[in-house]
Structure formats: C-alpha cells, structure tokens
Amino acid sequence: MALTILVTRKSVIKRGAGLWDITLNLTCTEGGLEKINRDFSTHYGADQDPELIIKKLQTVMQEAISDYKAEQVVLNHAKLTAGITYLNANLMG
C-alpha cells in the first residue's frame, strides 16, 4: 500500500536580523493509520535562496520515508514471521 504524504508549515521563529528557523511537519499515513509524524527544521537566512532550503528539506524527508519503507520490508519478511512462530511454539515457561 502506498503512503499518503502531507507536509505542513509548523513554525517560523526569528533568531536574529535576517535569520529564521523554519519547521515543517511531515505526516505519512497508510491505510488510514499514521506511520510517520516528524518535524524537520532548518535555518533560513534572508540572503539564501528558498528553493535550496526546500530541496534540502526534501532530501531529509525522503530519507525518513525511505527508512520507514526499508523497516517495513524487514518487519514483514516471511523468515521473521516464521522465526516468531518458531519461538512461540518452542519457548517454555
């Protein structure tokens, strides 16, 4: 199932003359369930190109999404499922 991705503005805080901290939120849902909900912050100076800031944030957000997908591959691997079944059948209390 594909992730539904939503990026929203969370905050802008002025840190000094021509310097701000920008925080965006990344929320990803799958099958109606929230899977990722993370804030991503960056510094922004008045002399910087906003497009470069957005591309930087895109890179780190995409890494978070890719990490989640890789984790799901391991979590849902048939051998992990078989191993858990084995443990449940063979552990004694």
C-alpha positions in Angstrom: 0.0 0.0 0.0 1.3 3.5 -0.8 1.9 6.1 1.7 -0.2 9.3 1.7 2.2 12.2 2.3 1.3 15.6 3.8 3.8 18.4 4.5 2.6 21.4 6.5 4.1 24.6 8.0 4.6 24.3 11.7 6.5 27.4 12.7 8.9 30.2 11.8 11.0 31.7 14.6 13.1 34.8 14.1 16.6 34.2 15.6 18.2 37.5 14.6 18.4 40.1 11.9 17.6 38.3 8.7 17.8 34.8 10.3 14.9 32.4 11.0 14.3 28.8 12.0 11.7 27.2 9.8 10.0 24.0 10.9 7.8 21.8 8.6 5.9 18.7 9.6 5.8 15.5 7.6 2.9 13.2 8.2 2.5 9.9 6.3 -0.4 7.6 6.6 -1.0 4.2 5.2 -4.4 2.5 5.2 -5.7 5.4 7.3 -3.1 4.9 10.0 -0.4 7.4 10.8 3.0 5.9 10.2 5.3 8.9 10.2 4.8 12.2 12.0 8.1 14.2 12.3 9.2 17.8 12.4 12.0 18.9 10.2 13.8 22.2 10.9 16.3 24.3 9.1 17.9 27.7 9.4 17.0 30.3 6.8 18.8 33.5 6.1 17.4 36.4 4.1 20.3 36.0 1.7 19.5 32.4 0.9 17.5 31.0 -2.0 14.3 29.5 -0.5 14.4 26.8 -3.3 17.6 25.4 -1.9 16.1 25.3 1.6 13.1 23.3 0.2 15.4 20.9 -1.7 17.4 20.3 1.5 14.2 19.5 3.4 13.0 17.3 0.6 16.2 15.2 0.9 15.9 14.6 4.6 12.2 14.0 4.4 12.7 11.4 1.6 15.3 9.7 3.7 12.8 9.3 6.5 10.2 7.9 4.1 12.8 5.5 2.6 13.9 4.4 6.1 10.3 3.6 7.0 9.8 1.6 3.9 13.0 -0.4 4.4 12.0 -1.1 8.0 8.6 -2.4 6.8 10.4 -4.9 4.4 12.3 -6.4 7.4 9.3 -6.3 9.7 7.1 -8.1 7.1 9.7 -10.6 5.9 8.4 -14.2 5.8 11.5 -15.5 7.6 11.0 -13.1 10.5 7.3 -14.3 10.7 8.5 -17.9 10.6 11.0 -17.2 13.3 8.4 -15.7 15.6 6.1 -18.7 15.0 9.0 -21.0 15.9 9.7 -19.1 19.1 6.1 -19.1 20.2 5.9 -22.8 19.6 9.2 -23.7 21.3 9.7 -21.4 24.3 8.6 -22.8 27.6 7.5 -21.1 30.8 
